[in-house]
Amino acid sequence: MSDDGHAGDPTPMLDAEDISVSLGDTRILSNVDIAAECGDFVGLVGPNGAGKTTALRALKATLAPDSGTVRIAGDAIDSLSSKEVSRLVASTPQATTLSFDFTVEQAVEMGRTPHLGRFERADSGDREAVRAAMERADVAQFADRAVTSLSGGERQRVLLARALAQETPVLLLDEPTANLDINHAVNTLELVADLVREDKTAVAAIHELNLAARYCDKLVLLADGAVRAAGPPNDVLQSETLADAFDAETLVTRQPGTDAPLVTPLADRESIDRTVHVVGTGGWAAAAVSRLVGAGVTVSVGVVPSGDATAERARELGCETVTVPPFAGVDADSRGRARELAAEADAVVVAGDVSDANQRVVAAARRVVAVEGEGVPATDSSRTVVATVDGLPEAVAMVPASDGDTASRHRVEGQDR
Amino acid sequence: MRFRNLTLAWTLALTALLAAVVTVSAAVGPVWIPPDAVAKVLLNAVAVPTAVDLTGATVGVTTQPIFGFQVRELQTQIVMRVRLPRVLLGAVVGFSLAAAGTIMQGIFRNPMADPSIIGVSSGAAVGAVGFIVLPVTLPLGLGLRGAAFVGAVLAAFGVYLIATENGRTPVATLLLAGVAVQTFLGAVVSFLLLNAGESIREALFWLMGHLRGASWPEVWSSLALVIVPFLALLAYARDLNVMLLGEEDAQSLGVDVERSKRVLLALSSFVTAAGVAVAGIIGFVGLVVPHVMRLLVGPDHRILLPTSALAGASFLVATDTLARSGATEVPVGIVTAALGAPFFLYLLRQREVHEL
């Protein structure tokens, strides 16, 4: 944030510097720095027990750090009264303790508490804020229902509405999507992203790395109470960093359609002993390549124009790839090599757009697994199965392995040359 | 607006109920006085100040009755001198216990909390039984009520101090400290009773809770002791609502949780002490009445607190009427428990009472 947008704003909206917290004899956070400028959406990511919730508690002053300072808009948070803090920072808790019969409207109204004096009553402005917050969090239809009668995900949205009714410049969200289905999870994060565009500042602990990568401007990766990496998602979510923080092998690629990183955990289970040739271009084929490599399948790719998302992905993952220059058409050598790979493989996976030249590559396949979506080729159905990107490894595992049968390969070579 | 009207409607309805219960209760006794005659007596007693005399050493207020209904003098005497002090004292005590019970259930977020949970009643019992049994005279001319009041406040304060560390008072610690202190003070009371000799009957009668021998000065003093902290509690009703969300949430909504807890505990202990000091230990009012009212008006303390208090007043006046209308008078504490416990169990079985 230099000269664009928030020019001349030298102090970050929220700035935690060198925070250390111990509970009893256990060190929960060591020398943690978290900064968020006005209009930033910062995601706290990290394994369970990394200290994400504790960090959020320090940021909203419900926990005083042993050392370090938290500043909000330049003021040290411990110099502010809890009422003053609550006009600056709204938060949603992780576990919902709303277990009594307040109605949704009453619960959201509690968000107005910071703005009301002891003897003051809610006025029309307060009621408008409550109504608007319920609309935005999509809970207006539950207004008169008891909070106890709602599902976990609905309650989580009620808590978000309460935080919105607080009308603070800073929002702290602890696992805002933990109980939500994917649709509401995306809606919730879209809403936070919208709020951030309206110059609010949000910090959220988010478990799901790919959602965090997609919506946050910055990520702070915590592990064992320390910051392992901080910065734009692409810088933070690197295989080596993640291996260190999560103690797990991951595969980092790109999410289809965006520049956000896509993290695929590599399961410890036995990898699938198959070879697959992927035909197709664009995000779909790239996702298929990632998924298959992630599952331990040996993958080759082609023919793809160099520079295509799939070519890039295949290169990153070290797959054998047949590329041609963009817009140059497919030469006979490349096609021949791709047909060879396709014929050798246990199956050919078809994803995304398939050019005419590549149709001939597909034709060389013993088996075809087509990825559900646009451009599923009309092929001889007896050797074709259709699978989703997520279901690809299972579909490939069902394909019988070739037992070093080279006859077909030779036959194909003979025909093509 | 809707909420305000609802609060007002409930408050008015329960005030009317209380007036009716008081009238009927004052009609019942060895001599039956028709309720309409009681009502006339009560209305005749309503007076407005007409002149204030500031010339003398003390301020003199001249009052003028508004109504002048014809009532037999004997009936006026019975109602005003004998029955009304007791009935009104019952109303004040019921009011205080139900109000304090509502607050304690809210603070502890626990449906089993009642006004004596932090040792108020046990402290009062030690004070009262000690005063009855031991041959001591207290300073400042404190009598039985004074001893009970002081004991109650000291016990509550002691529990609070025990449970507080570094300026924080976790409710779980408070609850356990309260239980332990109650047990200890119970032992003290038992020991005192063991050596009570002649006075054991008086001590037991106090422990069972009764409203016998009420007088106008007692009514006025306990009313004053209850109503002022009650109004302060009303000002904290919204904080208490937010605190039901859990202390962490309450704090992030700008409630100074530790301070609010301290104020609420102090005020509700004071209110309880004022009630227990004049009436002894009367159980179940502070437990059952808030539950029933929560079923009727919901969990919002801005409406729950006043309605519970008024309902508690009506409940204790009604049960005390039963307690004194038998052949021999029964301590009202026995009647409230005998009626309250089965009713509470009924609610429990209906799954109406399970959480706040």
Chai-1 contact restraints between the chains, C-beta under 6 A:
chainA,res_idxA,chainB,res_idxB,connection_type,confidence,min_distance_angstrom,max_distance_angstrom,comment,restraint_id
A,K60,B,S252,contact,1.0,0.0,6.0,A-B,restraint_1
A,T62,B,E248,contact,1.0,0.0,6.0,A-B,restraint_2
A,T62,B,Q251,contact,1.0,0.0,6.0,A-B,restraint_3
A,S82,B,Q251,contact,1.0,0.0,6.0,A-B,restraint_4
A,S82,B,G254,contact,1.0,0.0,6.0,A-B,restraint_5
A,S82,B,D256,contact,1.0,0.0,6.0,A-B,restraint_6
A,K83,B,G254,contact,1.0,0.0,6.0,A-B,restraint_7
A,S86,B,L253,contact,1.0,0.0,6.0,A-B,restraint_8
A,S86,B,G254,contact,1.0,0.0,6.0,A-B,restraint_9
A,S91,B,S252,contact,1.0,0.0,6.0,A-B,restraint_10
A,P93,B,D249,contact,1.0,0.0,6.0,A-B,restraint_11
A,T97,B,G246,contact,1.0,0.0,6.0,A-B,restraint_12
A,F100,B,P299,contact,1.0,0.0,6.0,A-B,restraint_13
A,F100,B,E355,contact,1.0,0.0,6.0,A-B,restraint_14
A,F100,B,L356,contact,1.0,0.0,6.0,A-B,restraint_15
A,D101,B,P299,contact,1.0,0.0,6.0,A-B,restraint_16
A,F102,B,P299,contact,1.0,0.0,6.0,A-B,restraint_17
A,M110,B,V242,contact,1.0,0.0,6.0,A-B,restraint_18
A,T113,B,V242,contact,1.0,0.0,6.0,A-B,restraint_19
A,T113,B,L253,contact,1.0,0.0,6.0,A-B,restraint_20
A,T113,B,G254,contact,1.0,0.0,6.0,A-B,restraint_21
A,P114,B,G254,contact,1.0,0.0,6.0,A-B,restraint_22
A,R118,B,A235,contact,1.0,0.0,6.0,A-B,restraint_23
